[in-house]
């Protein structure tokens, strides 16, 4: 009986400690590094302060580089609710993020606009 309990505990422990279930603590593209466990962003090794929503949007885009997200999708995922109004709030946050991480926010290298569709993070920057 004790062996069966220990076997069951060992099985459960394997599920929670399975390396395949552990999420990465860092995402790195180009000179941008996001530390997920600390909720910190660095560009060229300099810390950049982001609001809660800005961090969540950037994290969403960085964890799926190259994937295009519509404004509607970004709102639904980040605010965790459907939105039936003006999506300028998403555009404003994207603009704020660009001002903080881009050398030239008017010609963004990291967060790219896909005209008529939405936004994507440039996955061609190389990752670590």
Secondary structure, 3 states (H helix, E strand, C coil): CHHHHHHHHHHHHHHHHCHHHCCCCEEEECCEEEECCCCEEEECCEEECCCHHHHHHHHHHHCCCCCCECHHHHHHHHCCCCCCCCCHHHHHHHHHHHHHHCCCHHHCCCEEEECCCEEEECHHHCEC
